[in-house]
Amino acid sequence: RTIVNTHVGFNLGNGIMTEMIKWTLMRSEMVLVLTEGIKASLTNLGIPGEKIKVYHYWVDQNKFNIQKNGKKMLGWENKFIVLFVGRLIEVKGVRRIFELAKKLKDVTFVIIGAGLLSEELRKQSKDYLNIIFLGKIINKDLPIYYNGADLLLLPSRVIKQEYEEGIPRVMIEALSCGLPVISTKAGGIPEMLTERVGRLTGDNVKEVGKVIDNLYRDRAQLKSISRNCRKYAVEVFSIKNARLMEKLLVK
C-alpha cells in the first residue's frame, strides 16, 4: 500500500514536476492533506476526491501547555512580547519585524529560529532596543517562550511560489500554550485561525502593525482571546488526530 502525506499546498503549473507529482498521487491508495484548499487544488489536478483525506497535525499537549510563570522566568514581566518562531527565510516575512519595531516602540519583538537570514538578522537586531534575537531554540524548550509571550506573529509573505504554507506547527504549539496568534492570510492558515483565537491580517506591515497595536492597547480583548486558545487547540489539534490517522492507515 502506498499512502502519500503532504505538508504544504501546491501551486502547480505545467511541466515535468507537475506530471511526476500527479503520477505519484494517482498511483497511491490515499493522499492525506492538511486543508480543504489543498484538497481542491489536487482534485483540480485530476486526483479523485475520494482518495484525498483531510487531516490535522497534533502536538504533545502535555508538553505544550499553559505555565503561569513564563514571563517571570524569562525576565519579561514588564514587557509586551510579540514572538516569532520559525525558519529565518524570506518567505516567512521575518524582515517585517524590523519595520514593525520602528513603529511600535512599546512592543518587544522576540525572534527564535534559524535559517539563511540568521546572521544578518542577528547583526541588525543589535540596533534595536525592542528586538531580542535568540536564534535557534530546541523544540522541547519552546513552551516557556510561548508562555512568556503575549502574541505569536506569523508574518508570512502571500506570494506565488511552488508551494505554500500548510498549517504551521508553531501555531499549534502556541495555541496549546494559550498564546493568541496574528497571521497573514498565507496558505492554509485562514482555514484554521479563527477570530476566537487570533487575528488574520493583510500581507503588509501597516495592517499587521495595526492589529498588534489594537491588542496591545486593549488588554481585555487580548485576555478574552487568550482564554480560548488552549481549549481550541485541544479540540482541533490533539492526539486524537493521530488516532484518526491510524484508522485511515491500518486495515
Secondary structure, 3 states (H helix, E strand, C coil): CCEEECCCEECCCCCHHHHHHHHHHHCCCEEEECCHHHHHHHHHHCCCHHHEEECCCCCCCCCCCCCCCHHHHHCCCCCEEEEEECCCCHHHCCCHHHHHHHHCCCEEEEEECCCCCHHHHHHHHCCCCCEEEEECCCHHHCHHHHHHCCEEEECCCCCCCCEECCCCHHHHHHHHCCCCEEEECCCCHHHHCCCCCEEEECCCHHHHHHHHHHHHHCHHHHHHHHHHHHHHHHHHCCCHHHHHHHHHHCC
